[in-house]
Structures are given as structure tokens and as C-alpha cells.
Amino acid sequence: MWVLLVLIVLIVGAGLWAMGIYNGLVTGRNAYKNAFAQIDVQLTRRYDLIPNLVEVAKKYMAHERETLEAVTQARAAAMNGLAAAKADPGNAQAMQQLSGAEQGLSGALGRLMMVSEQYPDLKANQNMMQLTEELTSTENRIAFARQAYNDSVMSYNNRREVFPSSIIAGMSNFAPASLLEITEPAKREAPKVSF
């Protein structure tokens, strides 16, 4: 009788232990999906600012049509990348697509800002200054949201890879999540002058 009671307690204990691990994995997965939702909010805000920025610049930069079109095309590609990533946050291919699209958009925006420096009236335009400031603020928010997402992914991946959680994760098909890595376009170095 005591043996049966001890056996039942061990089985119930093992079940509770496995349930705790499973619930921890679910919590981790939900945490990185929530963190990605914050990236989605900030990227959407950024994408909404870009048409206004292009519209203001268009008035002053009639000869820079190619640059403005590149920004518009890069925005469309980034929005497609975000849609793919939003459908399956953590998916390696979706994160890679979003990362590449974001790098292209950052490069196009960088070229736009560089070209806009050649137009003093555009630089002095109040709308352009406000949009540029909002875009800079949004870029900072994106960086913070991306860091929070990557931290959540790291925590989830660690949780699903350590023993004994790895056994439950494997049996329950908890796939690894991918980080969102967006490298900044290469910074231009100032020329060095020596006499």
C-alpha cells in the first residue's frame, strides 16, 4: 500500500514538474512574440512617417527623383518584410527578410538625408526638421524594442535548450526563435588630413 502511494506521489510530482517546464516554455514564447509586437508598433510608426518626409522633400528636391523613388521602394520592401515577420515572429527566414529590408530602408533614408543637406531651404523647412526629429526618435524606439525582443528570444532559446527542458521542448515541438539583427549602414569616415 505504501509503495503504491509513493509511486502515485512520484508520478504526480513528475507530471507537475513537466507541466511547469512546458508552461515556462509557453511563457517564454509568448514573451518574445509580445516583444516583437512592440517592434511592429515602432516600425509601423516609422513607415507612416516616411511618405510625409518624401512629400516634403519632393517640393525641394525636384532633381533627386531617383533618391525619393529609392526610399519609397525600400519602404514597400520593409513593409512586406514586417508583414512576413509579424505572421511568424521568431522564424529565421522571416527575420532575415525583415533585417535585409530594414537595412535597405536605412541605407535609402541615409542617402535621402545626405542629399537633403545640399538643399538649405529644405534643411530649414519646419516640417522637414520636425519629421527628421520624429524619425530619429522612432529609430531610438526601434533600437530599444529590438533589444527587448532579442533579450526575450535569448531567454526563450536558453530555456528550450537546457536540460531537462530540452526534452519537453523537443517532445512538444518548441522551435528555436531567431534574433532580429539589423546592422547599420557603413558609417563614412572623415578624411584624414596631414601636413
N, C-alpha and C positions, 0 to 999 in steps of 0.2 A: 504494500500500500504506500509506504514512504517512498519507495523507488519510483512508483508511478507519479506521485505528487512532485518529486524532484524533477522528473522528466518533463512533466507539464510546465513547471516553472521555467525550465531551461528553454523549452520550445517557445513559450510566450515571450521570454526575455530576448531570444534571438529574433523573433518576429518584430518586437518593438525596436530593437537595435537596427534591423534592416529598414524598418519604416522610417526611423529617424534619419538614416543616411539618405534614403530616397527623397524624403521631404527637404533635406538640405540641398540636394541636387536641384530639385524643382525651384526652391527659393533662389538659388544661385542663377539658374537660367532666367527666371523672371526678373532678377535684378539687372542682368546685362541687357535684357530686352527693354526694360524701363529706361536704363541709361541711354540706349540707342534712341529711344523716343525723344529724349532731350536734344540729341544731335539733330534729329529730324526737325524739331521746332526751330533750332538756330539756323540750320541750312535753308529751311524754307523761308525764314526771315531774310537771309542773305539773298536768296534767289528773287524775292519780291523787291528788294532794293535795286537790283541790277538794271531792270528796264528803266527805272527813273533816272539812274545815273547815266545810262546810254542816251536817254532822251535829252537830258540837259547838255551832255557833251556834244550831241549831234548838232545843236544850234551853232556851236563854235568851231567844230572840227569837220567842216564840210569835206576837206581833202583827206580825211582819215577814215573814210568809209570802210576800208578793209579791216582796220583795227576794231571798229564798232561791230562789224559783222562777226568777227572772230569771237568777241565777247558774247554776243547773242548765241552763237552756235555752241560755245563752251558751256554756257548756262543751260541750254537744252540738253546737252550730253550729261551734265551734272544732275539735272532733274531726273533723267532716266536712270542714272546710277543710284540716286537716292530711292527711287521707286523700287528698284530691284533689291536694294539692301533692306528697305522697310518691309518688303514681303517676307524676308528671311534673315533677320539680324543674326550676325554671327557666322553666316555662310561664307566660306573663304572666297568663292568666286564673286559673290555679290559685294563683299568688302573690297576686293581687288578692283572691281569695276568702279565702285564709288571712289576709291582712292585715286585711280587714274583720272577719272573725270574731274575730281576736285583739283588735282594738280594742274590739269589743263585749264580749268577756270581761273585758278590763282595766277597762272602764267599770263593768260589773256588780260585779266584785270591789272596785273603789274605793268603790262605793255600800255594799257589804256592810261594808267596813272603817269607813266613815264612820258607818253606823248602829250598828255594834258599839261605837263609842265611847260611846254612850248607855247601855250596859249594863255597869256597873262589875264585876259578878260575872263576866261573860263576858271582859272585859279581863284580869281577874286569874286566869282559869282557866289552869292549867298547860298543858293540851293545846292551848288556843287560842294561847297565847304560842308554843309550840313549832311549831305548824303555820304561824303567821304568819311566824316566823323562817325556816322551811324554804321557804316560798313566796317570801319576799324573796330568799333565797339562789338559788333557782331562777330568779327573774326576772333576777338578775345573770348567771347562766349563759346564759340565753336571749339576753341582750343581747350577750354575748361570742360566742356561737355564730352569731348573726345577723350580727355584724360580720365574722366569718371567712367566712361564706357570701357576703356581699356583696363582700368582697375577692376571693374566688375567681371570682365571676361577673364582676366588673370585669376581672380579669386575662384570663379566657376571652374575654369580648367584645372586649377590646382586641386580643387575639391573632387573633381571627377577622376583625376589621375592617381591620387594617393590611395594606398592600400588601407583599409578594405573597401573604400568607396568605389574603387575602380571595378570591383566585381559587380556591385549593384549597378553602376553606370553602364557596364558592358551588357548586362542582362536586360537592362531597361532602355537600351539604345539612346543614351545621352551622348550626342555627338559633340565633338570639341567645337568651341566658338573661336572665330578669328578676330584678331585685333584690327582696328582701323588705323592704318598708318598712312599719314599724308605728309610727304616730305615737302618742304618749302622749296620754291624755285631757287635756283642758284643765285646767291647774292653777288652783285657786281662789286668788285674791289676797286677802291680808289687807286688811280695810277700813282706810282711812287716816283718822286722827282728827287734827283740828287745833282748837286753842282760840284 
